[in-house]
Amino acid sequence: MPERSLDFARDDDTGMVFLTHICCRYMGYPYFSFLLAYLLAHAYNEISNQEDKHMNYVYILTNFTHTVLYIGVTSNLPRRLYEHKHELVDGFTKTYHVHELMYAEPHADIRSAIAREKQLKKWSRKKKNELISKANPYWLDLSEEWLS
């Protein structure tokens, strides 16, 4: 029976996972053991990154002239931004060409995200503008970071 042991460590700054130790010899081929270790570490990082991207988000979009704001909530921000940018869903954002992401706020729980969305929708335009300006002072479109 082959001996199997894997130990992982997470870099606190980058969040990347590294294989610190592997003891895994299949049919006496050490290279195969190394390759297996590399693939496992890579797969673990991909799963971790996907979990981060699939949090719940409250987000604020605006149009090119910043005259219209839209507040929404989603569990998949990249997909939702793609839908808004390509006007795939009929409604407010398609009618008023609201495509630019100004603000995104992560929430682990969908209920807290929905509650925050409702709270933001009740705010005055001035207060919403202040929230955006605090996080994104130049009102740059942040969607490129999510769609790349």
MOGI-V954413 format. One record per residue. RES is the residue in one letter. SS is DSSP state (h for helix, s for strand, l for the rest). Layout:
res=[RES | RES]
ss=[SS | SS]
This chain:
res=[M | P | E | R | S | L | D | F | A | R | D | D | D | T | G | M | V | F | L | T | H | I | C | C | R | Y | M | G | Y | P | Y | F | S | F | L | L | A | Y | L | L | A | H | A | Y | N | E | I | S | N | Q | E | D | K | H | M | N | Y | V | Y | I | L | T | N | F | T | H | T | V | L | Y | I | G | V | T | S | N | L | P | R | R | L | Y | E | H | K | H | E | L | V | D | G | F | T | K | T | Y | H | V | H | E | L | M | Y | A | E | P | H | A | D | I | R | S | A | I | A | R | E | K | Q | L | K | K | W | S | R | K | K | K | N | E | L | I | S | K | A | N | P | Y | W | L | D | L | S | E | E | W | L | S]
ss=[l | l | l | s | s | s | s | s | s | s | l | l | l | l | l | l | s | s | s | s | s | s | s | s | l | l | l | l | l | h | h | h | h | h | h | h | h | h | h | h | h | h | h | h | h | h | h | h | h | h | h | h | h | l | l | s | s | s | s | s | s | s | l | l | l | l | l | l | s | s | s | s | s | s | l | l | h | h | h | h | h | h | h | h | h | l | l | l | l | l | l | h | h | h | h | l | l | l | l | s | s | s | s | s | s | s | s | l | l | h | h | h | h | h | h | h | h | h | h | h | h | h | l | l | h | h | h | h | h | h | h | h | h | h | h | l | l | l | l | l | l | l | h | h | h | h | h | l]
